[in-house]
Amino acid sequence: MSEPSTKPGHDDEGHWVALCDASALRDGGEAVPFDVMYLGQSCRAFAVRHGGRLQAYLNRCTHVPMELDWQPNQVFDPTGQWLLCATHGALYRPDTGACAGGPCRGGLVKIQVGEHQGVVHWRTQYKLKPMQDV
């Protein structure tokens, strides 16, 4: 996991966007959702904490492009060990987004996240932008 620079903002490869207070993400707990533009399409994304580490992904199952949540902001299975698509049961590894079982076709699209001074940030990319930048 990369961390934001000492002054989150713009650099040559994107910029860091503040998402939430770090205390909002508990290990295996609720996801924090956020909206992005990915390849020119409006998409929902989410951030979670698993094994003490921050992770973020597009909220889009690779089997059928549907959001994973089985309830609002609930993307972990009941054990808190796997990311679960509630529609068809695809399982993903929380640390990498890789398919771990079920009808997935590849892994989730990973979004770089970091924590700086108690705030979680996500990093833009050429194909991944904040909604307000569009």
C-alpha positions in Angstrom: 0.0 0.0 0.0 1.3 3.4 -0.9 0.7 6.3 1.3 -0.1 9.8 0.3 2.8 12.2 0.1 3.2 14.6 3.0 1.0 17.0 1.1 -1.8 15.1 -0.7 -2.5 16.8 -4.0 -1.4 16.6 -7.6 1.7 14.9 -9.0 2.7 13.5 -12.4 0.7 10.3 -12.1 -2.5 11.5 -10.5 -3.5 13.1 -7.2 -4.8 12.0 -3.8 -8.4 12.6 -3.0 -9.6 12.6 0.6 -12.2 10.0 1.3 -13.0 9.6 5.0 -11.7 9.6 8.5 -9.5 6.5 9.0 -11.6 5.5 12.0 -14.6 4.9 9.7 -12.9 1.7 8.4 -12.8 -1.2 10.8 -11.3 -4.5 10.0 -13.8 -6.7 8.2 -16.5 -4.0 8.8 -18.6 -1.8 6.6 -17.2 -0.4 3.4 -17.0 3.3 2.7 -18.5 3.9 -0.7 -17.5 6.6 -3.2 -18.3 7.5 -6.8 -15.8 7.6 -9.6 -15.5 7.9 -13.3 -13.8 4.8 -14.7 -13.1 4.7 -18.4 -15.7 7.4 -18.9 -18.5 5.6 -17.0 -19.9 6.6 -13.6 -19.1 3.8 -11.1 -19.4 3.1 -7.4 -16.2 2.2 -5.6 -15.5 1.2 -2.0 -12.8 1.2 0.6 -12.4 -1.4 3.3 -9.9 -2.4 6.0 -8.8 -6.1 6.2 -5.9 -7.4 8.2 -5.1 -3.9 9.3 -4.5 -2.7 5.7 -6.6 -0.4 3.6 -7.9 -1.7 0.3 -10.2 -0.1 -2.4 -11.9 -1.4 -5.5 -14.5 -0.6 -8.1 -17.8 -2.0 -6.7 -18.3 -4.1 -9.8 -18.4 -7.9 -9.9 -16.4 -9.4 -12.8 -19.0 -12.0 -13.5 -21.8 -9.6 -14.2 -21.1 -5.8 -13.7 -23.3 -5.5 -10.6 -22.4 -4.0 -7.2 -21.2 -6.5 -4.6 -23.2 -5.2 -1.6 -25.7 -7.6 -0.1 -26.9 -4.7 2.2 -25.7 -1.1 1.9 -21.9 -1.0 2.4 -21.8 -4.7 3.3 -19.2 -6.3 0.9 -17.6 -8.9 3.3 -19.0 -12.4 3.7 -20.4 -13.2 7.2 -16.9 -14.3 8.4 -15.3 -10.9 7.3 -12.6 -12.8 5.4 -13.8 -12.5 1.8 -15.4 -9.9 -0.4 -18.6 -11.5 -1.7 -20.9 -10.6 -4.6 -24.3 -11.1 -3.2 -25.9 -11.7 -6.6 -24.1 -14.8 -7.8 -21.7 -15.7 -4.9 -18.4 -14.7 -6.5 -15.7 -14.5 -3.8 -12.7 -12.1 -4.0 -9.6 -11.8 -1.8 -9.7 -8.6 0.2 -6.0 -8.0 0.0 -5.7 -8.3 -3.8 -9.2 -8.3 -5.3 -8.3 -11.6 -7.0 -11.0 -14.1 -7.7 -11.1 -16.8 -4.9 -14.1 -18.8 -6.0 -17.5 -18.7 -7.7 -18.4 -17.4 -11.1 -15.9 -14.5 -11.3 -14.0 -13.6 -14.5 -10.7 -12.1 -13.2 -10.2 -9.8 -10.2 -11.7 -6.6 -9.0 -10.3 -3.3 -10.3 -8.0 -2.1 -7.5 -7.8 1.5 -6.5 -4.7 2.8 -4.7 -5.4 4.0 -1.2 -3.4 5.4 1.7 -3.7 7.0 5.1 -2.2 10.4 6.1 -2.8 12.2 9.4 -5.9 10.1 10.2 -7.5 10.6 6.8 -8.0 7.9 4.1 -7.2 9.1 0.5 -7.5 7.4 -2.9 -5.4 8.1 -5.9 -6.6 9.1 -9.3 -5.3 7.5 -12.5 -5.6 8.4 -16.2 -8.7 6.2 -16.4 -10.0 6.8 -12.9 -11.2 10.2 -11.9 -13.3 11.8 -9.2 -16.9 12.6 -10.2 -16.3 16.3 -9.6 -13.4 16.4 -12.1 -15.7 15.3 -15.0 
